[in-house]
Amino acid sequence: QMFANKLRRRNIQVHTHAYTEGYPLDVDTIVSPEGYGSNPFVETTRRLVVVTAPGPNSGKLATCLSQLYHETQRGRKAGYSKFETFPIWNLPLKHPVNVAYEAATADLMDVNMIDPYHLEYHGVSAVNYNRDIDAFPLLKRILIKINGEDIPFHSPTEMGVNRVGFCITDDQAAREAANQEILRRSFRLACDYKKGLVSAEVSQRGKLLMDELQLREEDRSVVLPARDYAKKLAEKPTGDNEDLMIQITAMELLDGRIVTGKGSAAMTSISACLLNAIKALAGIADPLHLLSPVILQPIHVLKEHILGQYRHDLDAKEILLALSISAATNPMAEAALKQLTSLRGCQAHSTVIPSKSDDEICRELGIDLTADPVFSSKSLYYGS
């Protein structure tokens, strides 16, 4: 309701879709004035209308069916097809690209399957997923009831429009990219489980999909450099705050070089890694500092003594803002700052779960970041 109010106050027309009476078993009630007829008819001016939404289970299909009902009640013939990228129907069931789709929808527990209706009617194997296959008999009955005649679709695969499989020109490259996506998704699920966002079953799904394709976490090129560096530091006790975990981030640049960053009282490991990465790209010697303590110290004082924040190491956003200010008077900082756009597409891995701010900055820079499911501190209140 709050979102609807926000739209209405910007003079955007809003229609709401209510629970469908009789759904899912009573088709006669579903396709009636008490069912789809109880929803408002959304007036359109074009022959072709695209219905889209932020994600799955958001009501796209129900909205389409409701509109089809209203169109036929007005004596107009209307049809429906679904544009869906994954799974790709004409790739093998266990092709990494299709398995990557399962990893991406692990929270929905989607499972790719051979479409039995397509196989029976056409004698051709086609990949679809459990929700579409399970819903097809009911969907077909509803469409026949709406149209008053049989429909031209004999399988859920036929109801979709998907030409992606014909666009793959390098299958090996597609497989490798999909394998890396599965690894990234698995790391993300493990971290989400640690943070209490998903169930153990969902988290384990990512690991099972990795096992299906015989993938290991170390197949991600930045994992071992980060872990090995952290292990080396762990062997040399420093007497630092024992509540804090050793934070290391490793990043692979587009030219294949690996750079690392270590977390400290001054900044997070992701902040340090970003600075080291753009220094390497700008050809700046490693011992040279991009940011003077004169710049950093006032920010630490602000966070710790004025704002009273428990955590006063600088995250990636704060470090980049400080670097931007320094660039006005420091040519070396300016040269490094210009290299930030060269990080898009780079891979990175952290030995601890990053803060929300660090995670967002990496996403905005186009860096694919993963992390081990380890909190950066034993303290419940240490960042988020």
N, C-alpha and C positions, 0 to 999 in steps of 0.2 A: 504493500500500500504506500509506503514511504517513497519507493522508486516511482510509482505511478503519479504520486503528487508532484514529485520533482519534474516529471515530464510535462504534466498538465500546466504547471506554473511557467513553463517555457513555451506554452501554447502548442504543444505537440499532442496530437489526437491519440487517445489511449483506449484500447478495448481489452477487456479481461475475459479469459477463458475459464469457465467454471468446471467443476467435476461433472463428468458425463453420466447421466442417469442410465443405469442398466449395464454399464461397462464392467467386465469385458464379455459377459456371456449372453446377455439378452439383446441380440442384434435388432430385433423389432423395436425395442425401446430406444436403443442407441440412435438408430436412424429414424427419428420421429421428432415432432415439435418439443417433446419433453427431454429429448437427448440433445443431439447437435442443434436442433432448432432453438434451444434455450440460450445459445450463445449469440452474441450480436454478429450481424453480417458486416464484414469490413468491405466497404465500397472501394473498388479499384477502377483505374482508367485504362490500364494496359492489358493486352491479351496474355502476355507472359508475366507472371509475378514470381519473385524469388522470396521464399520464406527462410530466414536464417535466424540463428540464435547463438549465444555465447558457448554452448556446449551440449553434451548429450542429455537425454531425459529432460529436455526443456520445453516440450510441448509443440515441437514443429509439426510432427505428423498429425496430432490431434487438431491443430489449427487448420492444416490443409484439408482434412476430412470434413471438418465443420464447414469450411468454405465451399467445398464441393457439394455438400448437402444443400446449402443455401442457393448456390448457382443452379442446381437442377430444379429446385422449387420455383425458381424464376424462369424456368423453361430454357435455360442455357446449358449447353453441353460443355463440360469441363473435365480435364484430366490431370493426372499427377505423376511425376517421376522424381526420383531422389538422386541428387548429385552427392556422391560420397567417394572420398579418396581411398580410404582403407577399410577393410582389407582389399587387396587387389585381386579380383576374381580370377584372372588368367595367369597368376603366378602360382608356383607350388604351395601347398598348404603350409609347409615348414620353411618356406623361403624366409631369410632374415628380415626382409621388409615387412612381411605379414606378421612375423613374430614380434617385431618392433611395435606394431599396432596393439598387440595384446599387452605388451609392457606399458604402453601409453594409457591403456584403459584398465589397468590392473585393479583400480578402485571400483570399477563397474563389474569386474569379473567376466569381461567379455572373452569368449573362447572362439577361435576360428574353427570352422567346420566345412566339410564338403556339403554343398547345397543339395539335399536329397531330391527336392522337387525339380531342380534343373537337370540333375543326372537322370531322373526317371523320364522326363519329357524329351530331352535332347540327346541323352546318352553321352553327355560331355560333363567332365568334372569342373566345377566352379567353386571358388572359395567364398564363403560368406561367414557371418558370425551368428552365435546362438540366439541373440535377441531378435534379429530379423527373421531367422528361420522359424523360431517358436511363434512369432506373431503372424506369419504369413497366412495360415488358414483363416484366422479371425479377420485379418485385414482384407482378404479376398472376399469373404462373405459380406463384410461391410460395404465394400466397393460395388459388389453386385447389387446389394440392396439399394444403394444410393442411385446407381445408374439404371436399375431395372433391367439389366441385361448382363451377359457374361463380359469379363474384362480380357484384354489382350495379353495379360501377364500370366505366365505359367510357373513362375518361381520368383522368390524375392530378389534373386540376382538380376532377372529381367526388368525389375522395377527400378533398378539403379542405372545411372549413366556414369561410366568409369572407363576412361581411355588411358589411364596412367601407365598401365603395363606396356602399352605400345610405344611409350616415350622413353623407355630405358634403353640407352645406347651402349652402356658399359655395365654389364651385370655384376662383374666383380667389384667395381667401385660402389655400386648400389648395395651389395652385400656387406662390404666393409663398413660403409656409412651406417647401415642398419645395425650391425653388430655393436658399433660404438654407441648408438642411440640406446640400445638395450642395456648396455653397461651404465650409461648415465642415468637411465630410468631406475635401474636397480639400486644404485647409490642413493638416489633421491627418495625412493620408497623406504630404504633402511633408515635414513635420517628422519623422514616423516614419522616412522614408527617410534623412533627414539623420542621425538617431540610429542608423541601422543596423538598424532593427527590421523593415523590409519591403524587398522588392526594388524595383528601378527600374520593373519592369513594373507592379507594384501601385500605385506612386506615380503613374505616368503614366496609369493607369486613371482616377484622379480628374480629371485634367486633360482627358482625352478626353470624359468625361461632361459636364464643364462646356462643352466646345466643342459637343457635340451640341445643347445648349439655348442656345447663344450667350451663355453667362454669362461675366462678367469678375470678377476678384478685387475690383475697385473697386465692384461691385454690392453688396458688403457695406459698409454705411454707415460703419463704424468704421475701415476700412482706410486710406482717404486721410488722415483727420485724424491718425492715428498716423504714417504715413509722411511727411506734409508737415512735421510738427513735428520729426521726426528729421532730415529733410533740412535744415531751417532751422538746427538746432543743428550739423550737420556743417559748415556753411559758416562757423562761428565756432569755430575751434580753441581749446580751453581749457587745453591742456597737461596734462590728466588722463591717467591710465594708458592708454596706447595699446593695451594688450592687450584692453581692455574695449570692447565695442560700445556705441553710443548706444542706450539702452533707453527706449522710449516705449510707453505703453499708453493707448489711447483707449477710452472706454466711452460707449455711448448709453443714457441713462436712459429710463425708460418714457414720460416726457413729451416725448421727442425731443431733449432737450439733450445735447450732447457734452461730456464732461469728459476731461481727460488727466492723466497722471502721468509724471514723468521719473525714471529711475533715478539714484541717486547713491551716494556712499559710505555714506550713512545708511540707505537702504532701496531695495528693488527698485522698478521702475516700476509693477508691479501693486499693491504696497503703497501707493505714492503716489497712484495712481489711485483705489483704494478709499477712502482718506482724503478725497480731493477730492470724490468722488461723494457720500459721506454728509454732507460739509459742505454741498454744494450742496442736498441734499434737506432738511437741517435749517435752511437759511437762514442759515448761518454765513458771514461775509465771508471771502473767499479769503485775505487777508493774515494772518488769525488762525491760529495753530498749535494743533492739537488735542493734540499731545504735546510736552511740555517736554523740552529736552535733558537735564534732570536725570533724567528717566525713561529716556531712550534710552541715555545714555552708559554706565551700568553694564552694560547688555546687550551693547553693543559690546565693552566690556572683557572680559566673560565669554567671548564668542565668540572674540575675538582672542588674548587673553593667558592665559586659564585653560584653555579647551578647545583652543586652538591651531588653530582653524579657518582655512583659507585665505581663506574668504569670510566677511566679517563685516557686510555690509549686511543689514538685517532683512527677512525675507520676510513674506508676508501674514499667516501664522499668528502670528508673533512680534509684528508690529505690532498685530494685533487683541487679543492677550493684554495688551500694554502699554496699549492703549486701554481695555480692560475694567478694569484696575487703576486707571487714571486716573479712570474714571467714578465711582469711589467718592467722590472729593473734588472733581471738576471737573464742574459742571453742563453745561458746553458739550460735554465729551467724552461725558457721559451722553446728551445729546440726539442727538449724532451716532451713538452706538452703537445707539440705537433704530431708526435708519434702515436698518440692515443688511438687514432682512427686505424692504425695498423694492427691493433690488437683484435679487431673483429674476426671471428672465426678461430681464434686461438683456444687451446684446451688447457684447463687448469684443474688442480686437485688440492684440497686442503685436508690436513690430518685432523681437523676439528670441524664441527658444524659452524658455518659462518654466521655472523649476525645478519639480521634482515637487511640492514643497510648495505653491508658488503655484498650480499647476494644480489640485491637490486642493481648496484653499480656494475657488477660483472655482467648482468643481463643487459643493461643499457649499453654497455661497451661491446656487446656481442661476443662475450667470452663464455664458453661452455664450462661451467664450474661444477665439480662434484666434490663430495666430502666424505670422510669416514664418519660413521655414526657415533661420534664421541663429542660430548659437551666440552666447551673451551674452559670450563671451570667447574669445580665441585659445588660451588655456591648456586643455590636455586635462583638467586636474584642477579646473577652476573650476565647482563646483556640478554638479548633475544634475537 
